[in-house]
């Protein structure tokens, strides 16, 4: 079974790109190939094609080079927030800042996503939307060149989802980070993008 076939995708530097599609259409598989998670996780590996980051061919890199590429250039935001429950919001962000050179201050990253006053709260004390914003703060704290988001609003209601998407738009605009957002329209979106609240936001 071919999850992806004939895909030719270019993400211009500094752009906010949204990939819309129903569940099971291959969006996450595309994300996996973009990040080269296959080299570390033993997941599906592209059977053909090439992947470039500026002048570097990622598809030809060894495991160590790919690890350095991800560490220094790529931020991830997933549907599940993946926060450490025993750490505060600020401490969750600091986990990433210890791995890279010249990171953003954890408190500054939280302020970017509107959580300046919530840094000392634990994940269990935050709403779903706030937890996702902490995850975004953690991703941008290392000042990534590319921010890849896989269903970042999938576990949120449409109102909270619009808030999170607005934060991503702000990150793209203010930091110049290239953002790729993979988003599934809700089931009724088959009647047209304007029938889904989040899709209406994305098309506006």
N, C-alpha and C positions, 0 to 999 in steps of 0.2 A: 504494500500500500504506500503510495507516495503522498506525504503530507504537504510537500511543496514541490512545484514544478514550474519551470520557466519564470522564476521570480527575479526581477531586476530592480533593485531598490537603491536609491541614493538619498542620504540624509544630509542636506546642506548645513554647513556650520551655522550655529545660532538659530536654527529653525525649531519651531514646535510642530511636530508631525504626529497626526493621530491616525491609527489604523483601526477602522471599524469593521466588524464582522460578527456573524453569529458564533455561538460556542461550537468548538470543534472544527472551525474553518482553517486552522493552522497558524493563528496569530502567535501563540506562545511558542510554537515550534520555530517560527521565524525569529522570535526574540532569542531563543536558545542558540540559534546559529549566529546571530549578530554578536552575542556575547562570548561565543566559543566556550560555553559551559560544558560542551561535550568532551573537551580534552581533559577535564578534571573529574567530571561526574560520571563518565561512562555512559552518557545518554546517547540519543540518536546523533550520528555524525553525518554531515553532508556528504553525499556520494559523489558530487561534482560541483564545480563552481569555485569562485574565489571571493575572498572578503578582504576589503582594504580599510584602513584607518589612516587618512591622509596618505602618506607615502609608504606606509608599512603594510605588508600583506599578512594579515592575521592568520589566514588559512595555511600559511607556510611556517608559522612560528612553532617553537617547541613549547612544552608545558611551562617551563620557567618564564619564558618571555610572555606567554599569555597571562600568567599570574601577575606579572609586573604591569602589563597593560590594564588589566581589570582593577588592580589596586590603585593605580595613579590616574586613570582616565575615565572609569565608568562608575556611575552610581546606580543603584537598583532600588526600585520601589515595587513591592508585590502586593497582591490582594490581601494576604495574611501579613500582619504588621511585623512579625518576627522580632518583637521587643523582648528584652530580658525582664521577666516579671519581678525579679528581686532588685532591679536597678531603677533609679529615678529616670525621668525623661532626659535630664541633662547627662546623667551617667551613661544612658544608652547611646547618646550622640557622641560622647567622649570615647566610646569604644573604637570608633572609626578614626577619630582624630589622632590616635596614638600610632596609626599605621602609615601615615603619609607625612610628607614634608609640607610645611607652611599651610596647615589646615585652617579652616574658619573656626573661631572660638565657638564652643558648644552653645553658649548663651546667645551669641549673635545669630547662630543658625536657627535656634528656636524662635528668636525674635522675627526672623525672616518669614516664618510660617504663622506668626501671630500667637505664639505660645510663650512669650517672655516671662509671664507670671506663673507658668505651670512647670517650670524646670525641676522643682523639688517633689513633684507628684509621681507616684508609681503608676504603671500602666493600668492597674485595676481601678485607679481613681480617675481615669480619663475616659471620655466617650470614645466611640469607634472613630469618629472623625478626627478627634484630637490625637488618638494613637497613630492614625495614618499620617497626620501632619508631623508627628515626632519622627516617623519613619522617613518622611521626606527631608526633614532637617538632618537626620543622620546621613542620608545619601548625599546631600549637598555640602555637608561640612568638610568633606575632603576636596572640595572645589573640582568636581569632575568635569571633563570636557563634554561627556555625553551622559544624560540621565535617561535610563530605560525603565518604563513603568508598565508592568503587566497587570492589567485589570485593577488599577489602584482604587477604583470606586466600586468594585464588585460586591463588597460586603457592606456597603453603605446605602442608606436611602437616598433618593434623588436629590433632596435638598442639601444634605451633607456632602453628597458627591459633587455637587456644583461648587461647594466651598473648596473642596480638595483640588478640583480642576482649576479653580481660580488661583490657588496657591502655586500650582505647577506653571500656569501662565505667567504669574508674577516672577517666579524663579527664572523662567526663560527670558523674560523681558529685562529684568534688572541685572542678572548675572551673565547673560549671553550664553547660557548653557544650552546645548542642543538636546531637545527633549523628544523622545519617541514614546507615545502613549498608546497602549494596546487596549481597546475597549470593546466589550460586547454590548450591542444594543439589546434591550429587553425583548422578550418574546413578541410583544405587540409592535416592535419596530419594523416588522415585516410589512406593515401597512404604510411604511414611509418614515424617514428620519424624523419628521416633525411630530410623529406620534409618541416619541420617547422624550421625556424631559431632559435627560442628559444629552441626547443626540441634538435636541434643539439648541442647547448651550454650545455644543461643539460646532454647530453650523452657523451660529450667530456671529 
